[in-house]
Amino acid sequence: MQLSRPTTIDEALRLRAEHGEDCTVIAGGTAIMLMMRAGLLHPEHLLSLDRVPGLDRIDVEGDGVRMGARVPLLELERSTEARSVLPTLTSALALVANHRVRRQATVGGNVCEADYASDPPSILVTLGCRVRLVSVRGERWLPLEDFLLDYYTNAAEPDELVLDVVVPRPSPTAGTSYIKYVSRTSEDRPCVGVATYVDRDASGRCVDLRVAVAGATSTPFTLPDVTAAVRGKPMDGAAWREVGEAYREQIRPIDDIRGSAAYRKHVTGELVVRALEMASTAGTNGATRL
């Protein structure tokens, strides 16, 4: 195995283009190193971004939060500026793994791994997150829901690097939430997690609604037609039960050690209602574990 540790973005992009599909990119390495130690991954070329400057920045701007691909989850969790804009995301990070893992794991690595049982992606999807992919050919932006393709599969081309993750500033009248249900006491990964974004007008009617389910399908599960149908309606229990029932009926969850498909369907419907109630209650933005 060959290891490269470029010191500029241009050098990293050149190496990525040169080695293409034979190149495995590493930022924090929490997932890749485990797979290598277990003999599940044998990269020909390991491209480390640990010496590339600027990728560990968190910039809170007027229109949102920009996070470099190498920002540790723990640093984002502890950022008071990021917390003031994205309270649900930062509080949810405290529910991920443990202190040591969050110190090493990175924002870019988390989204690129495309782990179906990871907490942040579903939250980022409801927040309208986009990723910036850069290559020697240029750059492009993708909504996170389009970047995540399947189990552990993303939309990056063999010569591209994810350099930034950008989350727009939520509406000042919006509420957000994440509820994570863990079925096994020996781990922290969700059997089902539900992230929501709820915005209202002055009369209390819904003007924007987003719901994403984690841990049950290959990528965060959304039903845009269902959530769009609630817009303009009063934000009350009847509307939330309607959405919860639609998610319960239409999701096609997996069977694994964390729960059967039938169990996950039931839990999804219940958590969607709870998470929507949480997001629509003033002052309750945040994340919780059940």
N, C-alpha and C positions, 0 to 999 in steps of 0.2 A: 504494500500500500504506500502511495506517495502522499505526503502532507504538504499543503501550501498554506502560507499565512500572509496574504497580501497586506500591504499597508496603505493602499488607496482604493477607492471605488473603481477607478479605471482598470487597475491591475486585477481586481477581483472579477470584473466583467470579462476581461480578456481571458483569464484562466477558465472561467465558466464556459465561455464560447469554445475555447480550445478543447476542453475535455468532455463537454456535453453530457450525454447520458451516463458516462463513466464517472461523473463527478457527483459526490455527495456533499452537500453544503451543511456546515455545522455552525451553530451560534452558541447556545448554552450547552447543548449536547446531552441533555437529560434523557431523551428518548433514544438518540442514535447510539450513544455509548452503551446503553443497556442492551440494545439489539446486537451490537458488535460483540459484547462480552458473552451473550447467549449463543453466538454463532449463527444468528439469523440475518446478519448483514455483513457483506464482505466488499466494501468499497474499494475500487481501484485507485481512486483519487479523492482525498478528503480535503475540502476547501473550507478552511476556518476563517470566520469573519472577526475574530477576536481582536485583531490589530487595526481594523478599518475604522478611522475616526468618524464621528458624527452619527453612528448608528445606535448610540446609547442615549440619545437625547429625547426628552419629553418636552414638547412645545405646546403650551396652552395659548391658543390664539383666539381672536374674536369669533371666528367661525367654527372653532372646535379644538380637538386635541390631536396632535400629530406625534406618533410614537415611532422611533427608530426600531428597526427589526431586532436589534440586540439589547433592547431595554429589558432588564430582568423583571419578572412578574412582581417580585417583592418591592422593587423600586417604584413601580407603577402603583401598587397597593398603598405605599406610604406617601405618595406625592399629594400634598395638601391641595395643590392647584388642580391636579387631575380629579381629586375627590370632589372638589367643589362643582365640577362640571359633570362628572360621570360617577355619582355616588354608588349606583348599583354595581357597576363593573368593579370598582375598587374594593367594595365590601365583599363581593363574590370571590375575589382573588384570595381573600383570607381563608376561604373554604377549600382551596385547592391544595392537595397534598400536605406538605409540611414546610416549615421555615427554610430548611436546607434546600429543598427542591425549588421553592419559589425564588431563592437567591440565585440559582443557576439557570432555571428555565427562562426563556425569553418570549416576548410578544410575537416576534416573527416566527420563531420555532413552533410556538403553540398553534398558530393558524396554518402554517405550512404542513404540520404533521397531519392535519385533518382527522384527528381522533374523534370518533363519534361520541365517546364518553367523556369528552373534555367540557368543562363548564364555560370558559370565555366565548367560544364561537357563537353559541346561541344568543348570548347577550349582545355581542357585537353585531350580529345580524339585525336584531330589533333596533339597534341604535343607528343603522344605516352605514356601517363601517365599509370603507373601501381600502384595497391594497394597491400599492404602487409596484409594478413589476418593471424592471429595467434590464436591458441587454445592450450589447454593442450596437444593436440596430435601432435603439430608441427606447421609449418607455410607453406604458399603457396603464390604465387604471381599471380595476374590476371591483364591482360590489362583492363583498365577502361571500354572499350566497351563490354567486356565479363562480367564484374561485374554488369553493369546496365542491368537488365532483362526486366523490364516493368514499368508501372506507379508505382512509389513509392515502387519498389521491386528490391532488389539487391541479389547477389549470396552468401552472407555470410551464413554459416551454423549456427544453433542455439547456438553453443558453441564458435563461432569465434568473434574476435574483429578486426576491421581495426585499425592498429597502425600507419601506414605510408602511405604517398602518394608520389611517386617518379616520377619526370619528367626528361627525358634525355635532355642533353644540345642540343639545335637545331644546325644544320649545320651552320657554319659561313657565308655561302652563301644563307641561307634560309630567306624568308620573311614570316611574319605571320600577320593575321588580324582577327578582329571580328567586325561585323556590327550588331547592334541590332535595330530592328524596333519595336517601342512601339505604339500600335494602340489606347490605352486609356490613356488620360491625367491624370487619377486618380491613375495610378499605374506605376510601373517600369518594370513589367514582360514582356518579349518579346512576341509579336504575332509571329514573326519569328526572329531568330538570326542565323547568318552564320559565322562559324570559318573556317579559311583556313591556310594551311602551303604549301609554294611553295619554292622549291629548284631548282637551275639552275647550269649548267656547264659553263665553260669559254666561250663557244660560244653562251650562252643565251638560250640553249634548256633546257626543263624541265627534271629534273632527279628524282624528288619526288613531289607528289601532294596529299594533303589530304583536304577533305571538310566535315564538319559536321554541320548539321542543328539543331538548338534548337527551342523548343516551339511549334513544329508542329506535332510531333509524340511522342510515349511513351518513347523513348530513342533517343539520338542523332542519326540523320539519315545520313548514309553514303552510298556511291556507289563505293566500291573499284574497281570494274571492269571498271567503267567509268573513274575514276581518273588515274588508271594504263594505260589506253589507250592513255593518253595525254603525258606520259613520252617519251622523245626523240623528241618531237615536239617543234617548236619555241613557246616561251611564248608571245602570242599576242592575240588581241581581238577575232580572229576567234576561237582559242582554248578555250578561256574562255566562249564564247557564246555557243560552243558545250557542255561544261560541264553544264552551266546554263540551257540549254534546256533539257538535260538529267535529271537533278534534278527536273525541273518543271514537266516533263512528268511522272517520276517514283515515286515521293513522294506521299504518301496517307495520307494527313494531317487530323487532327481532325476539327470538328466544335465546337467552344465555344464562350464565350462572347468577345474574342479578335479578332475573325475573322472566316469567313466561310472557308470550305475546299477549295473551288474554289479560294477565295481571297488569301489564304495562298500559294496555288500552284503558282499563279502569282508572289507574293512577293518573294517566294523562288528563282525562276528563275532569277529575277532581282538582288536580293542581292548576289547570288552566283557570278554573273559576277562582280559586284562592289567590293566584298570582294577579289576576285582573282586579280583584277586590283590593288587594294590597296596593297596586299601582294607582288605583283611582281614589285612594284615601290620602288626603293631604298630609304631607310630612312623613310618609312611610317609605320613601324611596330607599331601596336597599336589597340585601340578599339574606336568605335564611336557609338553614339545613333542617330537614325533618328526619 
